Amino acid sequence: MVISDSSNAFVHYSKEANVLCISWKLNPGMEQFKNLYWQVLQFVKTSPKICYYTTDISRIGPLDAEQEAWLSREYYPQVSDIIGEDIYAAVIFSEGHFKALVSNYIASPLLPVHDFIHFNYFTDMEEAMDWLMYMQKGQDLAISAKS
């Protein structure tokens, strides 16, 4: 199901996989960035609990400090309030971006830590989806063990 398709990003929800995917096409301005994430949050509010996400930034490179800070300080707390349980987010980088991160790692300024979001990083969408499917199976097993 397509949620949004603009010049900056393509957002869709795969009901079969229970994964919401954001694929950035072009670097967004801050206003465009916020608008897209608010649109995603509106969709999540009206859907059954969506706890699995991909964000593909392979075409645009890293998010800037202002975008990261906004997500951490404003957006993620609202996501937590709406979903109320752990979420799993696979971030897809380009090979070059991934290598640059590993080679030039510098600790970023302290931002709030959100223990309910479990990030994992990939250079391949298929690997990211495999991880999300593995995490879903693990959650399903944990739920049935409690029953």
PyMOL CGO cylinders between C-alpha atoms (Angstrom):
from pymol import cmd
from pymol.cgo import CYLINDER

trace = [
    CYLINDER, 0.00, 0.00, 0.00, 1.50, 3.33, -1.09, 0.3, 1, 1, 1, 1, 1, 1,
    CYLINDER, 1.50, 3.33, -1.09, 1.37, 5.96, 1.65, 0.3, 1, 1, 1, 1, 1, 1,
    CYLINDER, 1.37, 5.96, 1.65, 3.28, 8.69, -0.17, 0.3, 1, 1, 1, 1, 1, 1,
    CYLINDER, 3.28, 8.69, -0.17, 5.17, 9.10, -3.43, 0.3, 1, 1, 1, 1, 1, 1,
    CYLINDER, 5.17, 9.10, -3.43, 6.81, 12.46, -3.93, 0.3, 1, 1, 1, 1, 1, 1,
    CYLINDER, 6.81, 12.46, -3.93, 9.94, 13.73, -5.61, 0.3, 1, 1, 1, 1, 1, 1,
    CYLINDER, 9.94, 13.73, -5.61, 11.75, 13.35, -2.26, 0.3, 1, 1, 1, 1, 1, 1,
    CYLINDER, 11.75, 13.35, -2.26, 10.58, 9.97, -0.98, 0.3, 1, 1, 1, 1, 1, 1,
    CYLINDER, 10.58, 9.97, -0.98, 8.53, 6.86, -1.58, 0.3, 1, 1, 1, 1, 1, 1,
    CYLINDER, 8.53, 6.86, -1.58, 6.71, 5.42, 1.44, 0.3, 1, 1, 1, 1, 1, 1,
    CYLINDER, 6.71, 5.42, 1.44, 4.79, 2.18, 1.42, 0.3, 1, 1, 1, 1, 1, 1,
    CYLINDER, 4.79, 2.18, 1.42, 3.44, -0.37, 3.85, 0.3, 1, 1, 1, 1, 1, 1,
    CYLINDER, 3.44, -0.37, 3.85, 3.71, -4.08, 3.14, 0.3, 1, 1, 1, 1, 1, 1,
    CYLINDER, 3.71, -4.08, 3.14, 0.80, -5.69, 4.95, 0.3, 1, 1, 1, 1, 1, 1,
    CYLINDER, 0.80, -5.69, 4.95, 2.14, -9.19, 4.20, 0.3, 1, 1, 1, 1, 1, 1,
    CYLINDER, 2.14, -9.19, 4.20, 5.51, -8.44, 5.79, 0.3, 1, 1, 1, 1, 1, 1,
    CYLINDER, 5.51, -8.44, 5.79, 4.06, -5.93, 8.32, 0.3, 1, 1, 1, 1, 1, 1,
    CYLINDER, 4.06, -5.93, 8.32, 6.87, -3.49, 7.43, 0.3, 1, 1, 1, 1, 1, 1,
    CYLINDER, 6.87, -3.49, 7.43, 6.61, 0.22, 6.69, 0.3, 1, 1, 1, 1, 1, 1,
    CYLINDER, 6.61, 0.22, 6.69, 9.32, 1.40, 4.27, 0.3, 1, 1, 1, 1, 1, 1,
    CYLINDER, 9.32, 1.40, 4.27, 10.66, 4.89, 3.64, 0.3, 1, 1, 1, 1, 1, 1,
    CYLINDER, 10.66, 4.89, 3.64, 12.97, 5.26, 0.62, 0.3, 1, 1, 1, 1, 1, 1,
    CYLINDER, 12.97, 5.26, 0.62, 14.50, 8.68, 0.22, 0.3, 1, 1, 1, 1, 1, 1,
    CYLINDER, 14.50, 8.68, 0.22, 15.04, 9.75, -3.41, 0.3, 1, 1, 1, 1, 1, 1,
    CYLINDER, 15.04, 9.75, -3.41, 16.37, 13.28, -2.89, 0.3, 1, 1, 1, 1, 1, 1,
    CYLINDER, 16.37, 13.28, -2.89, 17.73, 15.18, 0.08, 0.3, 1, 1, 1, 1, 1, 1,
    CYLINDER, 17.73, 15.18, 0.08, 14.74, 16.85, 1.71, 0.3, 1, 1, 1, 1, 1, 1,
    CYLINDER, 14.74, 16.85, 1.71, 14.66, 20.26, 3.28, 0.3, 1, 1, 1, 1, 1, 1,
    CYLINDER, 14.66, 20.26, 3.28, 13.80, 20.27, 6.97, 0.3, 1, 1, 1, 1, 1, 1,
    CYLINDER, 13.80, 20.27, 6.97, 10.15, 21.13, 6.32, 0.3, 1, 1, 1, 1, 1, 1,
    CYLINDER, 10.15, 21.13, 6.32, 9.77, 18.33, 3.75, 0.3, 1, 1, 1, 1, 1, 1,
    CYLINDER, 9.77, 18.33, 3.75, 11.52, 15.94, 6.12, 0.3, 1, 1, 1, 1, 1, 1,
    CYLINDER, 11.52, 15.94, 6.12, 9.19, 16.74, 9.01, 0.3, 1, 1, 1, 1, 1, 1,
    CYLINDER, 9.19, 16.74, 9.01, 6.09, 16.63, 6.82, 0.3, 1, 1, 1, 1, 1, 1,
    CYLINDER, 6.09, 16.63, 6.82, 6.92, 13.17, 5.54, 0.3, 1, 1, 1, 1, 1, 1,
    CYLINDER, 6.92, 13.17, 5.54, 7.53, 11.79, 9.03, 0.3, 1, 1, 1, 1, 1, 1,
    CYLINDER, 7.53, 11.79, 9.03, 4.30, 13.38, 10.35, 0.3, 1, 1, 1, 1, 1, 1,
    CYLINDER, 4.30, 13.38, 10.35, 2.45, 11.78, 7.44, 0.3, 1, 1, 1, 1, 1, 1,
    CYLINDER, 2.45, 11.78, 7.44, 3.95, 8.40, 8.35, 0.3, 1, 1, 1, 1, 1, 1,
    CYLINDER, 3.95, 8.40, 8.35, 2.94, 8.89, 11.98, 0.3, 1, 1, 1, 1, 1, 1,
    CYLINDER, 2.94, 8.89, 11.98, -0.66, 9.67, 10.95, 0.3, 1, 1, 1, 1, 1, 1,
    CYLINDER, -0.66, 9.67, 10.95, -0.74, 6.41, 9.00, 0.3, 1, 1, 1, 1, 1, 1,
    CYLINDER, -0.74, 6.41, 9.00, 0.68, 4.50, 11.98, 0.3, 1, 1, 1, 1, 1, 1,
    CYLINDER, 0.68, 4.50, 11.98, -1.98, 6.02, 14.27, 0.3, 1, 1, 1, 1, 1, 1,
    CYLINDER, -1.98, 6.02, 14.27, -4.78, 4.64, 12.11, 0.3, 1, 1, 1, 1, 1, 1,
    CYLINDER, -4.78, 4.64, 12.11, -3.24, 1.19, 11.50, 0.3, 1, 1, 1, 1, 1, 1,
    CYLINDER, -3.24, 1.19, 11.50, -2.79, -1.85, 13.65, 0.3, 1, 1, 1, 1, 1, 1,
    CYLINDER, -2.79, -1.85, 13.65, 0.46, -1.64, 15.56, 0.3, 1, 1, 1, 1, 1, 1,
    CYLINDER, 0.46, -1.64, 15.56, 3.30, -1.36, 13.07, 0.3, 1, 1, 1, 1, 1, 1,
    CYLINDER, 3.30, -1.36, 13.07, 6.56, -2.18, 14.82, 0.3, 1, 1, 1, 1, 1, 1,
    CYLINDER, 6.56, -2.18, 14.82, 8.87, -2.89, 11.85, 0.3, 1, 1, 1, 1, 1, 1,
    CYLINDER, 8.87, -2.89, 11.85, 10.39, -0.21, 9.61, 0.3, 1, 1, 1, 1, 1, 1,
    CYLINDER, 10.39, -0.21, 9.61, 13.02, 0.37, 6.96, 0.3, 1, 1, 1, 1, 1, 1,
    CYLINDER, 13.02, 0.37, 6.96, 14.56, 3.70, 6.07, 0.3, 1, 1, 1, 1, 1, 1,
    CYLINDER, 14.56, 3.70, 6.07, 16.61, 3.68, 2.89, 0.3, 1, 1, 1, 1, 1, 1,
    CYLINDER, 16.61, 3.68, 2.89, 19.02, 6.62, 2.80, 0.3, 1, 1, 1, 1, 1, 1,
    CYLINDER, 19.02, 6.62, 2.80, 21.37, 5.05, 0.25, 0.3, 1, 1, 1, 1, 1, 1,
    CYLINDER, 21.37, 5.05, 0.25, 20.56, 7.74, -2.36, 0.3, 1, 1, 1, 1, 1, 1,
    CYLINDER, 20.56, 7.74, -2.36, 20.83, 10.75, -0.06, 0.3, 1, 1, 1, 1, 1, 1,
    CYLINDER, 20.83, 10.75, -0.06, 23.63, 9.92, 2.37, 0.3, 1, 1, 1, 1, 1, 1,
    CYLINDER, 23.63, 9.92, 2.37, 23.45, 10.63, 6.08, 0.3, 1, 1, 1, 1, 1, 1,
    CYLINDER, 23.45, 10.63, 6.08, 20.74, 12.69, 7.70, 0.3, 1, 1, 1, 1, 1, 1,
    CYLINDER, 20.74, 12.69, 7.70, 22.03, 16.03, 8.90, 0.3, 1, 1, 1, 1, 1, 1,
    CYLINDER, 22.03, 16.03, 8.90, 22.41, 16.94, 12.58, 0.3, 1, 1, 1, 1, 1, 1,
    CYLINDER, 22.41, 16.94, 12.58, 19.19, 19.00, 12.63, 0.3, 1, 1, 1, 1, 1, 1,
    CYLINDER, 19.19, 19.00, 12.63, 17.17, 16.09, 11.18, 0.3, 1, 1, 1, 1, 1, 1,
    CYLINDER, 17.17, 16.09, 11.18, 18.69, 13.60, 13.63, 0.3, 1, 1, 1, 1, 1, 1,
    CYLINDER, 18.69, 13.60, 13.63, 18.05, 15.93, 16.57, 0.3, 1, 1, 1, 1, 1, 1,
    CYLINDER, 18.05, 15.93, 16.57, 14.42, 16.52, 15.55, 0.3, 1, 1, 1, 1, 1, 1,
    CYLINDER, 14.42, 16.52, 15.55, 13.78, 12.78, 15.21, 0.3, 1, 1, 1, 1, 1, 1,
    CYLINDER, 13.78, 12.78, 15.21, 15.33, 12.07, 18.59, 0.3, 1, 1, 1, 1, 1, 1,
    CYLINDER, 15.33, 12.07, 18.59, 13.85, 14.95, 20.57, 0.3, 1, 1, 1, 1, 1, 1,
    CYLINDER, 13.85, 14.95, 20.57, 10.41, 15.37, 19.00, 0.3, 1, 1, 1, 1, 1, 1,
    CYLINDER, 10.41, 15.37, 19.00, 9.42, 12.49, 16.76, 0.3, 1, 1, 1, 1, 1, 1,
    CYLINDER, 9.42, 12.49, 16.76, 10.56, 9.33, 18.56, 0.3, 1, 1, 1, 1, 1, 1,
    CYLINDER, 10.56, 9.33, 18.56, 8.84, 10.24, 21.86, 0.3, 1, 1, 1, 1, 1, 1,
    CYLINDER, 8.84, 10.24, 21.86, 5.54, 10.58, 19.97, 0.3, 1, 1, 1, 1, 1, 1,
    CYLINDER, 5.54, 10.58, 19.97, 6.14, 7.26, 18.22, 0.3, 1, 1, 1, 1, 1, 1,
    CYLINDER, 6.14, 7.26, 18.22, 6.63, 5.67, 21.63, 0.3, 1, 1, 1, 1, 1, 1,
    CYLINDER, 6.63, 5.67, 21.63, 3.39, 7.19, 22.95, 0.3, 1, 1, 1, 1, 1, 1,
    CYLINDER, 3.39, 7.19, 22.95, 1.40, 5.93, 19.95, 0.3, 1, 1, 1, 1, 1, 1,
    CYLINDER, 1.40, 5.93, 19.95, 2.85, 2.43, 19.55, 0.3, 1, 1, 1, 1, 1, 1,
    CYLINDER, 2.85, 2.43, 19.55, 3.60, 1.70, 23.20, 0.3, 1, 1, 1, 1, 1, 1,
    CYLINDER, 3.60, 1.70, 23.20, 5.98, -1.19, 22.52, 0.3, 1, 1, 1, 1, 1, 1,
    CYLINDER, 5.98, -1.19, 22.52, 9.39, -1.89, 21.03, 0.3, 1, 1, 1, 1, 1, 1,
    CYLINDER, 9.39, -1.89, 21.03, 9.98, -1.14, 17.38, 0.3, 1, 1, 1, 1, 1, 1,
    CYLINDER, 9.98, -1.14, 17.38, 12.65, -2.40, 15.00, 0.3, 1, 1, 1, 1, 1, 1,
    CYLINDER, 12.65, -2.40, 15.00, 14.18, -0.14, 12.37, 0.3, 1, 1, 1, 1, 1, 1,
    CYLINDER, 14.18, -0.14, 12.37, 16.51, -1.23, 9.59, 0.3, 1, 1, 1, 1, 1, 1,
    CYLINDER, 16.51, -1.23, 9.59, 18.51, 1.64, 8.08, 0.3, 1, 1, 1, 1, 1, 1,
    CYLINDER, 18.51, 1.64, 8.08, 19.96, 1.05, 4.61, 0.3, 1, 1, 1, 1, 1, 1,
    CYLINDER, 19.96, 1.05, 4.61, 23.13, 2.93, 3.62, 0.3, 1, 1, 1, 1, 1, 1,
    CYLINDER, 23.13, 2.93, 3.62, 25.14, 2.90, 0.41, 0.3, 1, 1, 1, 1, 1, 1,
    CYLINDER, 25.14, 2.90, 0.41, 28.41, 0.92, 0.55, 0.3, 1, 1, 1, 1, 1, 1,
    CYLINDER, 28.41, 0.92, 0.55, 30.40, 4.17, 0.33, 0.3, 1, 1, 1, 1, 1, 1,
    CYLINDER, 30.40, 4.17, 0.33, 28.46, 5.81, 3.14, 0.3, 1, 1, 1, 1, 1, 1,
    CYLINDER, 28.46, 5.81, 3.14, 28.82, 2.72, 5.33, 0.3, 1, 1, 1, 1, 1, 1,
    CYLINDER, 28.82, 2.72, 5.33, 32.60, 2.56, 4.74, 0.3, 1, 1, 1, 1, 1, 1,
    CYLINDER, 32.60, 2.56, 4.74, 32.94, 6.29, 5.47, 0.3, 1, 1, 1, 1, 1, 1,
    CYLINDER, 32.94, 6.29, 5.47, 31.04, 5.87, 8.74, 0.3, 1, 1, 1, 1, 1, 1,
    CYLINDER, 31.04, 5.87, 8.74, 33.26, 3.02, 9.84, 0.3, 1, 1, 1, 1, 1, 1,
    CYLINDER, 33.26, 3.02, 9.84, 36.47, 4.78, 8.78, 0.3, 1, 1, 1, 1, 1, 1,
    CYLINDER, 36.47, 4.78, 8.78, 35.63, 8.24, 10.10, 0.3, 1, 1, 1, 1, 1, 1,
    CYLINDER, 35.63, 8.24, 10.10, 33.46, 7.52, 13.12, 0.3, 1, 1, 1, 1, 1, 1,
    CYLINDER, 33.46, 7.52, 13.12, 33.13, 10.46, 15.47, 0.3, 1, 1, 1, 1, 1, 1,
    CYLINDER, 33.13, 10.46, 15.47, 30.75, 10.36, 18.39, 0.3, 1, 1, 1, 1, 1, 1,
    CYLINDER, 30.75, 10.36, 18.39, 27.80, 12.63, 17.78, 0.3, 1, 1, 1, 1, 1, 1,
    CYLINDER, 27.80, 12.63, 17.78, 26.53, 15.16, 20.32, 0.3, 1, 1, 1, 1, 1, 1,
    CYLINDER, 26.53, 15.16, 20.32, 24.47, 13.57, 23.03, 0.3, 1, 1, 1, 1, 1, 1,
    CYLINDER, 24.47, 13.57, 23.03, 20.89, 13.02, 22.01, 0.3, 1, 1, 1, 1, 1, 1,
    CYLINDER, 20.89, 13.02, 22.01, 18.23, 11.30, 24.08, 0.3, 1, 1, 1, 1, 1, 1,
    CYLINDER, 18.23, 11.30, 24.08, 18.47, 7.51, 24.08, 0.3, 1, 1, 1, 1, 1, 1,
    CYLINDER, 18.47, 7.51, 24.08, 15.30, 5.68, 23.12, 0.3, 1, 1, 1, 1, 1, 1,
    CYLINDER, 15.30, 5.68, 23.12, 15.50, 2.12, 24.39, 0.3, 1, 1, 1, 1, 1, 1,
    CYLINDER, 15.50, 2.12, 24.39, 12.26, 1.13, 22.64, 0.3, 1, 1, 1, 1, 1, 1,
    CYLINDER, 12.26, 1.13, 22.64, 13.82, 1.55, 19.17, 0.3, 1, 1, 1, 1, 1, 1,
    CYLINDER, 13.82, 1.55, 19.17, 16.15, -1.20, 18.03, 0.3, 1, 1, 1, 1, 1, 1,
    CYLINDER, 16.15, -1.20, 18.03, 18.21, -0.03, 15.06, 0.3, 1, 1, 1, 1, 1, 1,
    CYLINDER, 18.21, -0.03, 15.06, 20.27, -2.19, 12.75, 0.3, 1, 1, 1, 1, 1, 1,
    CYLINDER, 20.27, -2.19, 12.75, 22.25, -0.99, 9.75, 0.3, 1, 1, 1, 1, 1, 1,
    CYLINDER, 22.25, -0.99, 9.75, 22.59, -2.57, 6.31, 0.3, 1, 1, 1, 1, 1, 1,
    CYLINDER, 22.59, -2.57, 6.31, 23.86, -1.92, 2.79, 0.3, 1, 1, 1, 1, 1, 1,
    CYLINDER, 23.86, -1.92, 2.79, 21.28, -4.23, 1.21, 0.3, 1, 1, 1, 1, 1, 1,
    CYLINDER, 21.28, -4.23, 1.21, 17.47, -4.04, 1.43, 0.3, 1, 1, 1, 1, 1, 1,
    CYLINDER, 17.47, -4.04, 1.43, 17.09, -7.82, 1.24, 0.3, 1, 1, 1, 1, 1, 1,
    CYLINDER, 17.09, -7.82, 1.24, 19.34, -8.29, 4.28, 0.3, 1, 1, 1, 1, 1, 1,
    CYLINDER, 19.34, -8.29, 4.28, 17.40, -5.60, 6.12, 0.3, 1, 1, 1, 1, 1, 1,
    CYLINDER, 17.40, -5.60, 6.12, 14.10, -7.35, 5.40, 0.3, 1, 1, 1, 1, 1, 1,
    CYLINDER, 14.10, -7.35, 5.40, 15.57, -10.70, 6.44, 0.3, 1, 1, 1, 1, 1, 1,
    CYLINDER, 15.57, -10.70, 6.44, 16.55, -9.17, 9.80, 0.3, 1, 1, 1, 1, 1, 1,
    CYLINDER, 16.55, -9.17, 9.80, 13.08, -7.69, 10.29, 0.3, 1, 1, 1, 1, 1, 1,
    CYLINDER, 13.08, -7.69, 10.29, 11.44, -11.04, 9.47, 0.3, 1, 1, 1, 1, 1, 1,
    CYLINDER, 11.44, -11.04, 9.47, 13.80, -12.75, 11.93, 0.3, 1, 1, 1, 1, 1, 1,
    CYLINDER, 13.80, -12.75, 11.93, 12.89, -10.20, 14.63, 0.3, 1, 1, 1, 1, 1, 1,
    CYLINDER, 12.89, -10.20, 14.63, 9.18, -10.74, 13.97, 0.3, 1, 1, 1, 1, 1, 1,
    CYLINDER, 9.18, -10.74, 13.97, 9.56, -14.50, 14.35, 0.3, 1, 1, 1, 1, 1, 1,
    CYLINDER, 9.56, -14.50, 14.35, 11.42, -13.93, 17.62, 0.3, 1, 1, 1, 1, 1, 1,
    CYLINDER, 11.42, -13.93, 17.62, 8.60, -11.70, 18.89, 0.3, 1, 1, 1, 1, 1, 1,
    CYLINDER, 8.60, -11.70, 18.89, 5.99, -14.25, 17.83, 0.3, 1, 1, 1, 1, 1, 1,
    CYLINDER, 5.99, -14.25, 17.83, 7.85, -16.99, 19.74, 0.3, 1, 1, 1, 1, 1, 1,
    CYLINDER, 7.85, -16.99, 19.74, 8.14, -14.80, 22.83, 0.3, 1, 1, 1, 1, 1, 1,
    CYLINDER, 8.14, -14.80, 22.83, 4.41, -14.05, 22.76, 0.3, 1, 1, 1, 1, 1, 1,
    CYLINDER, 4.41, -14.05, 22.76, 3.45, -17.71, 22.38, 0.3, 1, 1, 1, 1, 1, 1,
    CYLINDER, 3.45, -17.71, 22.38, 5.84, -18.69, 25.19, 0.3, 1, 1, 1, 1, 1, 1,
    CYLINDER, 5.84, -18.69, 25.19, 4.03, -16.27, 27.53, 0.3, 1, 1, 1, 1, 1, 1,
    CYLINDER, 4.03, -16.27, 27.53, 0.63, -17.73, 26.63, 0.3, 1, 1, 1, 1, 1, 1,
]
cmd.load_cgo(trace, "trace")
